Amino acid sequence: MKEEVFALVDCNSFYCSCERVFDPSLEKRPVIVLSNNDGCAVARTDEAKALGIGMGDPYFKIKELCKKNKVAVFSSNYTLYGDMSRRVMTILSEFTPEMEVYSIDEAFLSLSGFSAKDLTRYGQEIKNIVRQMTGVPVSVGIAKTKVLAKVANKLAKKNKTEYSGVFNLCEEKDIENSLKNFPVRDLWGVGRQSVKKLALQNIFTAGQLRDANEKVIQKILTIQGRRIIKELRGESCLNLQLIDADKKQIVSSRSFGRSVYKIEELRESIANHITTAAEKLRQQESLTRSIIVFVQTNPFKNVPQYYNSGFVNLMSGTAVTSKMIRHAFNVLDQIYKEGFEYKKCGVMLVDLFPKVNSQMDMFGLSDSITDMHRMEVVDRINAFHGKGAIKPGACGTNQFWQMLSQMKSPCYTTRWSELLGVG
């Protein structure tokens, strides 16, 4: 039986790195990327961290600091980041027959059976090729379990000079030295509440957790805690997820760039959210039997507060955007109240099930072949020409309620009109 070996490849300050790829002048400059509506810092380069900018810091609080230190500030450009992620993952898939895309900027690679290779050198090759082909810097952690690979990756990032972005944590002496000072709060799968519970047991480092009594830890952190201990001891318990599991629910919501009062504007927003959620639903070849719609005011503003939600249960599942918009509008009509300053709305598709399990009904409410073919054509056109090339008229054209993105960079890789020019 072959010994398990994993490599965790993680992009460094991914959103910021994507911005740097297309503007070399940012290379040594502090860079941050803000959340939706330019609210908080969600990505920071090392230079920005050195200035004291923390993850989640509200932009209005650090605006003067950024201006004083010439920090490059960007609104989130998810179209660009998503496409750059696809390019990185495509390259990584060439290095192994088995890979789990863990998030937009992380992937686990199976290196089992690569014993003839120098794994540290192979990690350097992965790092160099990704940087050469995409411009995105990555760190690589190598170990015999996924939890240890996460530890190795964090140490590779923290000690870039010492490890040159790659840390091989397969040797027992390296594991021992690394875990004895590694904070338990930085372990994969250990949340804030778990850290507090472990502190009551005088467990503050990964090494102390590894040496703890499995049964005691299971009572505190459930079976997940016991698996983490086994992984820290070099026993692989977490396999690669080679196939993405279908989502059990799909949510689409977003805060508005300005306050919204009229139901007509809420309708446009709800229609756009339904359109986005329905496309994701069809991508995983599922149908939904229930749609939830919600609206809310700004809880952080001194105005009259209102939150409400409603739902509709469908006799037969559907994945047809127009049907779902019609049902969502009926729910919105029931929960909307005049006179409130709305800040956010959204939809949630629940009770999802595979399309192949759908059944015909005697009332003709199920999706027809014509409905499904029409949705297929729309999805293909949008995939080729870009998101939103074709959309329902209910989505509107002005959309002045959309979120703020005042510092958004161009979509360099996905729109002809925004391709980077030279000369």
C-alpha positions as semicolon CSV with decimal commas, in nm:
position;residue;x (nm);y (nm);z (nm)
1;M;0,000;0,000;0,000
2;K;0,146;0,334;-0,104
3;E;0,214;0,596;0,162
4;E;-0,004;0,907;0,147
5;V;0,172;1,236;0,071
6;F;-0,008;1,566;0,016
7;A;0,100;1,906;-0,111
8;L;-0,108;2,211;-0,025
9;V;-0,054;2,489;-0,279
10;D;-0,185;2,824;-0,158
11;C;-0,168;3,152;-0,351
12;N;-0,003;3,435;-0,155
13;S;-0,243;3,727;-0,087
14;F;-0,435;3,601;-0,388
15;Y;-0,663;3,897;-0,465
16;C;-0,373;4,141;-0,423
17;S;-0,144;3,921;-0,632
18;C;-0,399;3,922;-0,916
19;E;-0,392;4,302;-0,914
20;R;-0,011;4,303;-0,917
21;V;0,004;4,071;-1,220
22;F;-0,135;4,347;-1,440
23;D;0,043;4,640;-1,275
24;P;0,414;4,566;-1,202
25;S;0,450;4,902;-1,025
26;L;0,260;4,748;-0,732
27;E;0,524;4,479;-0,673
28;K;0,688;4,629;-0,361
29;R;0,402;4,857;-0,270
30;P;0,141;4,782;0,001
31;V;-0,183;4,662;-0,159
32;I;-0,526;4,583;-0,012
33;V;-0,851;4,461;-0,164
34;L;-1,184;4,557;-0,009
35;S;-1,501;4,356;0,044
36;N;-1,837;4,423;-0,121
37;N;-1,938;4,789;-0,118
38;D;-1,576;4,880;-0,040
39;G;-1,641;4,796;0,323
40;C;-1,347;4,609;0,481
41;A;-0,999;4,486;0,396
42;V;-1,026;4,121;0,289
43;A;-0,682;4,079;0,130
44;R;-0,349;4,239;0,225
45;T;0,007;4,208;0,104
46;D;0,290;4,166;0,355
47;E;0,372;4,535;0,312
48;A;0,015;4,630;0,409
49;K;0,021;4,396;0,710
50;A;0,345;4,563;0,825
51;L;0,157;4,894;0,841
52;G;-0,084;4,743;1,092
53;I;-0,376;4,692;0,855
54;G;-0,570;4,396;0,991
55;M;-0,798;4,150;0,818
56;G;-1,151;4,290;0,825
57;D;-1,051;4,646;0,917
58;P;-1,325;4,887;0,796
59;Y;-1,193;5,102;0,513
60;F;-1,325;5,428;0,661
61;K;-1,105;5,366;0,966
62;I;-0,784;5,300;0,770
63;K;-0,844;5,541;0,482
64;E;-0,605;5,807;0,613
65;L;-0,341;5,544;0,695
66;C;-0,365;5,412;0,338
67;K;-0,340;5,760;0,192
68;K;-0,041;5,852;0,407
69;N;0,151;5,535;0,316
70;K;0,047;5,526;-0,051
71;V;-0,137;5,197;-0,016
72;A;-0,292;5,079;-0,342
73;V;-0,660;5,013;-0,266
74;F;-0,888;4,807;-0,491
75;S;-1,253;4,710;-0,493
76;S;-1,316;4,336;-0,526
77;N;-1,299;4,216;-0,886
78;Y;-1,438;3,863;-0,858
79;T;-1,453;3,814;-1,233
80;L;-1,078;3,866;-1,258
81;Y;-0,998;3,659;-0,949
82;G;-1,218;3,372;-1,062
83;D;-1,052;3,354;-1,402
84;M;-0,701;3,375;-1,255
85;S;-0,794;3,096;-1,013
86;R;-0,906;2,878;-1,303
87;R;-0,569;2,933;-1,472
88;V;-0,374;2,846;-1,158
89;M;-0,578;2,529;-1,097
90;T;-0,540;2,418;-1,458
91;I;-0,161;2,438;-1,426
92;L;-0,161;2,256;-1,089
93;S;-0,362;1,969;-1,239
94;E;-0,067;1,896;-1,468
95;F;0,151;1,801;-1,170
96;T;-0,063;1,518;-1,031
97;P;-0,341;1,283;-1,141
98;E;-0,540;1,360;-0,823
99;M;-0,621;1,709;-0,699
100;E;-0,879;1,869;-0,471
101;V;-0,961;2,235;-0,536
102;Y;-1,019;2,344;-0,177
103;S;-1,097;2,712;-0,236
104;I;-1,046;2,987;-0,493
105;D;-0,677;3,011;-0,399
106;E;-0,592;2,669;-0,250
107;A;-0,560;2,312;-0,375
108;F;-0,446;1,982;-0,229
109;L;-0,232;1,771;-0,462
110;S;-0,173;1,401;-0,405
111;L;0,199;1,319;-0,430
112;S;0,150;0,957;-0,326
113;G;0,367;0,733;-0,539
114;F;0,614;1,017;-0,611
115;S;0,875;0,868;-0,376
116;A;1,137;0,856;-0,651
117;K;1,125;1,236;-0,672
118;D;1,286;1,491;-0,447
119;L;0,957;1,632;-0,315
120;T;1,108;1,961;-0,201
121;R;1,253;2,019;-0,546
122;Y;0,920;1,914;-0,701
123;G;0,745;2,171;-0,482
124;Q;0,987;2,436;-0,606
125;E;0,910;2,336;-0,963
126;I;0,537;2,372;-0,896
127;K;0,590;2,715;-0,740
128;N;0,813;2,837;-1,023
129;I;0,591;2,714;-1,306
130;V;0,276;2,868;-1,156
131;R;0,457;3,201;-1,115
132;Q;0,600;3,184;-1,466
133;M;0,269;3,096;-1,634
134;T;0,030;3,318;-1,433
135;G;0,238;3,570;-1,241
136;V;0,076;3,456;-0,915
137;P;0,316;3,364;-0,630
138;V;0,229;3,051;-0,430
139;S;0,353;2,869;-0,120
140;V;0,374;2,491;-0,103
141;G;0,346;2,274;0,207
142;I;0,423;1,901;0,179
143;A;0,337;1,636;0,441
144;K;0,187;1,292;0,497
145;T;-0,153;1,425;0,608
146;K;-0,371;1,719;0,502
147;V;-0,354;1,885;0,846
148;L;0,026;1,865;0,848
149;A;0,035;1,995;0,490
150;K;-0,163;2,297;0,611
151;V;0,093;2,348;0,890
152;A;0,379;2,317;0,641
153;N;0,214;2,569;0,410
154;K;0,168;2,825;0,689
155;L;0,533;2,789;0,785
156;A;0,641;2,821;0,421
157;K;0,447;3,148;0,398
158;K;0,573;3,278;0,731
159;N;0,937;3,197;0,656
160;K;0,960;3,281;0,286
161;T;1,333;3,352;0,298
162;E;1,430;3,039;0,492
163;Y;1,215;2,793;0,295
164;S;1,191;2,978;-0,040
165;G;0,816;2,927;-0,039
166;V;0,829;2,545;-0,004
167;F;0,840;2,343;0,319
168;N;0,861;1,963;0,324
169;L;0,727;1,837;0,658
170;C;0,763;1,463;0,600
171;E;1,057;1,401;0,835
172;E;0,975;1,321;1,201
173;K;1,235;1,561;1,343
174;D;1,092;1,849;1,134
175;I;0,740;1,765;1,250
176;E;0,849;1,766;1,613
177;N;1,029;2,100;1,584
178;S;0,743;2,260;1,392
179;L;0,453;2,152;1,613
180;K;0,604;2,241;1,949
181;N;0,572;2,615;1,881
182;F;0,284;2,615;1,630
183;P;-0,020;2,792;1,786
184;V;-0,324;2,568;1,811
185;R;-0,537;2,864;1,695
186;D;-0,366;2,843;1,355
187;L;-0,454;2,477;1,302
188;W;-0,689;2,387;1,020
189;G;-1,028;2,291;1,165
190;V;-0,980;2,456;1,506
191;G;-1,211;2,755;1,553
192;R;-1,220;3,031;1,814
193;Q;-1,451;2,849;2,053
194;S;-1,239;2,534;2,025
195;V;-0,927;2,736;2,110
196;K;-1,096;2,858;2,430
197;K;-1,198;2,503;2,525
198;L;-0,847;2,372;2,462
199;A;-0,696;2,654;2,671
200;L;-0,894;2,524;2,969
201;Q;-0,702;2,198;2,920
202;N;-0,371;2,391;2,903
203;I;-0,337;2,309;2,534
204;F;-0,192;2,603;2,341
205;T;0,026;2,445;2,072
206;A;-0,022;2,186;1,800
207;G;0,237;1,968;1,972
208;Q;0,038;1,970;2,296
209;L;-0,280;1,881;2,108
210;R;-0,105;1,595;1,928
211;D;0,008;1,448;2,261
212;A;-0,331;1,491;2,431
213;N;-0,570;1,208;2,519
214;E;-0,784;1,134;2,212
215;K;-1,095;1,047;2,413
216;V;-1,078;1,367;2,617
217;I;-1,035;1,579;2,304
218;Q;-1,324;1,400;2,132
219;K;-1,553;1,503;2,418
220;I;-1,441;1,864;2,375
221;L;-1,413;1,894;1,996
222;T;-1,625;1,595;1,878
223;I;-1,488;1,335;1,637
224;Q;-1,335;1,615;1,428
225;G;-1,092;1,689;1,711
226;R;-0,988;1,326;1,728
227;R;-0,921;1,322;1,355
228;I;-0,701;1,632;1,389
229;I;-0,494;1,455;1,656
230;K;-0,449;1,150;1,434
231;E;-0,350;1,371;1,142
232;L;-0,093;1,552;1,360
233;R;0,049;1,211;1,447
234;G;0,093;1,130;1,079
235;E;-0,214;0,910;1,035
236;S;-0,408;1,024;0,728
237;C;-0,782;1,048;0,805
238;L;-0,892;1,311;0,552
239;N;-0,897;1,194;0,192
240;L;-0,894;1,414;-0,115
241;Q;-1,238;1,529;-0,228
242;L;-1,192;1,463;-0,599
243;I;-1,552;1,542;-0,691
244;D;-1,726;1,855;-0,567
245;A;-2,035;1,763;-0,366
246;D;-2,355;1,920;-0,487
247;K;-2,464;2,216;-0,276
248;K;-2,756;2,153;-0,041
249;Q;-2,866;2,514;-0,075
250;I;-2,774;2,807;-0,296
251;V;-2,770;3,164;-0,166
252;S;-2,737;3,490;-0,356
253;S;-2,744;3,819;-0,166
254;R;-2,562;4,148;-0,154
255;S;-2,578;4,487;0,016
256;F;-2,679;4,784;-0,195
257;G;-2,441;5,064;-0,288
258;R;-2,700;5,310;-0,161
259;S;-3,024;5,292;0,029
260;V;-3,328;5,153;-0,156
261;Y;-3,689;5,244;-0,081
262;K;-3,902;5,135;-0,378
263;I;-4,029;4,784;-0,439
264;E;-3,945;4,822;-0,809
265;E;-3,576;4,847;-0,724
266;L;-3,601;4,550;-0,489
267;R;-3,766;4,354;-0,769
268;E;-3,472;4,421;-1,001
269;S;-3,227;4,308;-0,736
270;I;-3,427;3,994;-0,653
271;A;-3,450;3,909;-1,025
272;N;-3,072;3,936;-1,057
273;H;-3,017;3,717;-0,750
274;I;-3,258;3,455;-0,884
275;T;-3,080;3,461;-1,220
276;T;-2,742;3,402;-1,053
277;A;-2,872;3,128;-0,822
278;A;-3,063;2,953;-1,103
279;E;-2,749;2,937;-1,317
280;K;-2,558;2,770;-1,030
281;L;-2,850;2,533;-0,980
282;R;-2,837;2,422;-1,343
283;Q;-2,459;2,387;-1,334
284;Q;-2,492;2,109;-1,076
285;E;-2,793;1,968;-1,267
286;S;-3,034;2,014;-0,978
287;L;-3,386;2,146;-0,924
288;T;-3,530;2,337;-0,629
289;R;-3,862;2,288;-0,453
290;S;-3,842;2,592;-0,224
291;I;-3,742;2,957;-0,267
292;I;-3,676;3,192;0,026
293;V;-3,668;3,571;-0,023
294;F;-3,551;3,819;0,241
295;V;-3,514;4,197;0,279
296;Q;-3,351;4,402;0,554
297;T;-3,254;4,753;0,657
298;N;-2,908;4,861;0,777
299;P;-2,864;4,736;1,138
300;F;-2,565;4,967;1,184
301;K;-2,756;5,284;1,096
302;N;-2,985;5,482;1,324
303;V;-3,300;5,434;1,117
304;P;-3,624;5,237;1,170
305;Q;-3,532;4,869;1,144
306;Y;-3,711;4,600;0,950
307;Y;-3,625;4,245;0,852
308;N;-3,854;3,989;0,698
309;S;-3,841;3,678;0,486
310;G;-4,089;3,454;0,313
311;F;-4,086;3,137;0,112
312;V;-4,277;2,946;-0,148
313;N;-4,296;2,569;-0,181
314;L;-4,322;2,438;-0,535
315;M;-4,517;2,122;-0,607
316;S;-4,262;2,024;-0,870
317;G;-3,897;2,126;-0,870
318;T;-3,772;2,379;-1,123
319;A;-3,452;2,524;-1,263
320;V;-3,619;2,772;-1,501
321;T;-3,522;3,130;-1,422
322;S;-3,847;3,293;-1,536
323;K;-4,059;3,065;-1,318
324;M;-3,839;3,126;-1,016
325;I;-3,850;3,505;-1,065
326;R;-4,229;3,497;-1,081
327;H;-4,253;3,301;-0,755
328;A;-3,991;3,522;-0,585
329;F;-4,183;3,837;-0,682
330;N;-4,497;3,695;-0,519
331;V;-4,302;3,641;-0,196
332;L;-4,151;3,991;-0,214
333;D;-4,498;4,142;-0,248
334;Q;-4,594;3,972;0,079
335;I;-4,293;4,083;0,286
336;Y;-4,226;4,433;0,149
337;K;-4,326;4,734;0,362
338;E;-4,321;5,095;0,250
339;G;-4,130;5,363;0,437
340;F;-3,817;5,166;0,518
341;E;-3,462;5,231;0,402
342;Y;-3,353;4,891;0,267
343;K;-2,986;4,801;0,260
344;K;-2,986;4,437;0,151
345;C;-3,196;4,164;-0,004
346;G;-3,137;3,814;-0,129
347;V;-3,270;3,472;-0,217
348;M;-3,203;3,118;-0,104
349;L;-3,283;2,802;-0,299
350;V;-3,342;2,505;-0,070
351;D;-3,478;2,151;-0,091
352;L;-3,250;2,081;-0,387
353;F;-3,248;1,745;-0,563
354;P;-3,090;1,597;-0,879
355;K;-3,267;1,673;-1,206
356;V;-3,259;1,303;-1,300
357;N;-3,491;1,233;-1,004
358;S;-3,760;1,475;-1,118
359;Q;-4,110;1,341;-1,174
360;M;-4,384;1,459;-1,406
361;D;-4,702;1,590;-1,242
362;M;-5,061;1,583;-1,360
363;F;-5,094;1,963;-1,333
364;G;-4,819;2,038;-1,585
365;L;-4,613;2,243;-1,339
366;S;-4,285;2,061;-1,397
367;D;-4,024;2,202;-1,636
368;S;-4,100;2,113;-1,996
369;I;-3,845;2,000;-2,253
370;T;-3,882;2,341;-2,418
371;D;-3,809;2,516;-2,086
372;M;-3,495;2,311;-2,030
373;H;-3,368;2,359;-2,386
374;R;-3,420;2,736;-2,358
375;M;-3,219;2,749;-2,035
376;E;-2,940;2,543;-2,196
377;V;-2,916;2,789;-2,483
378;V;-2,907;3,089;-2,247
379;D;-2,634;2,928;-2,035
380;R;-2,423;2,848;-2,341
381;I;-2,450;3,202;-2,476
382;N;-2,357;3,353;-2,138
383;A;-2,067;3,110;-2,102
384;F;-1,932;3,217;-2,442
385;H;-2,008;3,591;-2,441
386;G;-1,979;3,656;-2,068
387;K;-2,211;3,666;-1,771
388;G;-2,522;3,871;-1,831
389;A;-2,502;3,868;-2,210
390;I;-2,860;3,740;-2,198
391;K;-3,077;3,793;-1,893
392;P;-3,445;3,842;-1,809
393;G;-3,588;4,188;-1,864
394;A;-3,692;4,189;-1,496
395;C;-3,324;4,231;-1,406
396;G;-3,333;4,587;-1,540
397;T;-3,065;4,781;-1,723
398;N;-2,978;5,075;-1,497
399;Q;-2,922;4,887;-1,171
400;F;-2,814;5,197;-0,980
401;W;-2,883;5,003;-0,658
402;Q;-2,578;4,782;-0,718
403;M;-2,290;4,769;-0,470
404;L;-2,013;5,028;-0,462
405;S;-1,697;4,939;-0,654
406;Q;-1,531;5,274;-0,692
407;M;-1,176;5,136;-0,710
408;K;-1,235;4,827;-0,922
409;S;-0,967;4,726;-1,170
410;P;-1,052;4,622;-1,528
411;C;-1,149;4,261;-1,610
412;Y;-0,821;4,212;-1,795
413;T;-0,873;3,848;-1,889
414;T;-1,246;3,817;-1,961
415;R;-1,355;4,128;-2,157
416;W;-1,219;4,235;-2,494
417;S;-1,284;4,600;-2,413
418;E;-1,068;4,578;-2,099
419;L;-0,766;4,390;-2,231
420;L;-0,436;4,538;-2,115
421;G;-0,282;4,763;-2,378
422;V;0,092;4,789;-2,453
423;G;0,281;5,088;-2,585
